[in-house]
Amino acid sequence: MEAAPLYTDVARAPEGGEAWWLTTSDGVRIRAATWPAATGSAAKGTVLLFPGRTEYIEKYGPAAQEYTQAGFAFLTIDWRGQGLSDHALPDPLLGHVGNFSEFQLDIAAVVNLAEWLELPKPWFLASHSMGGCIGLRALHNGLDVTAASFSAPMWGIQLSDSDRRLGWVSSIIGTALGQGGKLVPNATLEHELLTADVENNLLTHDPEIWDFMKNQIVTHPDLTLGGVTLGWLRAALLEDWRLSRMAPPSVPALAFLGKEEGIVDPAPIHALMEKWPGGKLELVDGGRLLANAFKRHFPYRPATRKPLPSCTCRKNALSQGHEPLCFPSRRYPPRPPALWRALLGR
């Protein structure tokens, strides 16, 4: 393990942070960062923060500040293909992964780092959007955490019926034909922070957070990520479908969801949390996306913030490079038809 860059000039993070280069079992170099609990009291444990799509370590500097002040050590990650971690394709702006199981290799490397640093236990999982999908799989795989929290977890992608059919067919056939590294239809390599404004976007309507995130990618363009590929879409649809067929983990869990959510699909979140033993779903008034996850309350932290104002933007998020993919619908992903399963070897 060796030291990695940490952009403290834009992170608003506490002192004492360290970034590390880690190498996964399949040879991918990823970046992780840790902060110790604030001095003056015994550490209560460690929070493992799993970010969403397009996100990176520096975005969660304020989260590190809040958790460390509350007495927890803090660890977060740049997923492969995001932030400063290795990208699978030559163009680093393409949001791509071949299979969501690859993210579990990133988690294994992060757990090794946490153990090597002897980060205090118990460990707690906090996750946002795509990180919630990856985190749910990690819980099924036995991630050693005492409790888990999810902010707008990507357990489903909002798609109209027609877009859902198009998404399944185009991503599966396109990938089978060797086009998995191509952008999904109508997508661009530009991040929404660079093409929209605070009043008309699907990320946040909080001017402070908007300026905070925009300043990060303007100051450090290497943190920027654009739209997703057909390969990413195929991998995401399949992982959400597989997870929907599994019983909830036994780990106590708390999920947060905006009542006007416009990014991830609310239906599978409601469905899973209703049958999760020791699980609770908290709905937040007026918020369509909890993109500013570091200002939301995870377990062991009281609610002290007002919900975001209602979002009125209905743009097709597929054409934007924001986190995660979005379409205007409420239907849950169906079981892939027999022909598609045959194409997938399932």
Buried (B, 14 or more C-beta within 10 A) or exposed (E): EEEBEBBBEBBBBBEBBEBBBBEBEEEBBBBBBBBBBBEEEEBBBBBBBBBBBBBBBBBBBBBBBBBBEBBBBBBBBBBBBBBBBBBBBEEBBBBBBBEBBBBBBBBBBBBBBBEEBEBBBEBBBBBBBBBBBBBBBBBBEEBBBBBBBBBBBBBBBBBBEEBBEBBBBBBBBBBEEEBBBBBBEEBBBBBBBBEBEBEEBBBBBBEEBBEBBBEBBBEBEEBBBBBBBBBBBBBBBBBBBBBBEEEBBEBBBBBBBBEBBBBBBBBBBBBBBEEBEEBEBEBBEBBBBBBBBBBBBBBBBEEEEEBBEBBEBEBBBBBBBBBBBBBEBEBBBEEBEEEBEEBEEE
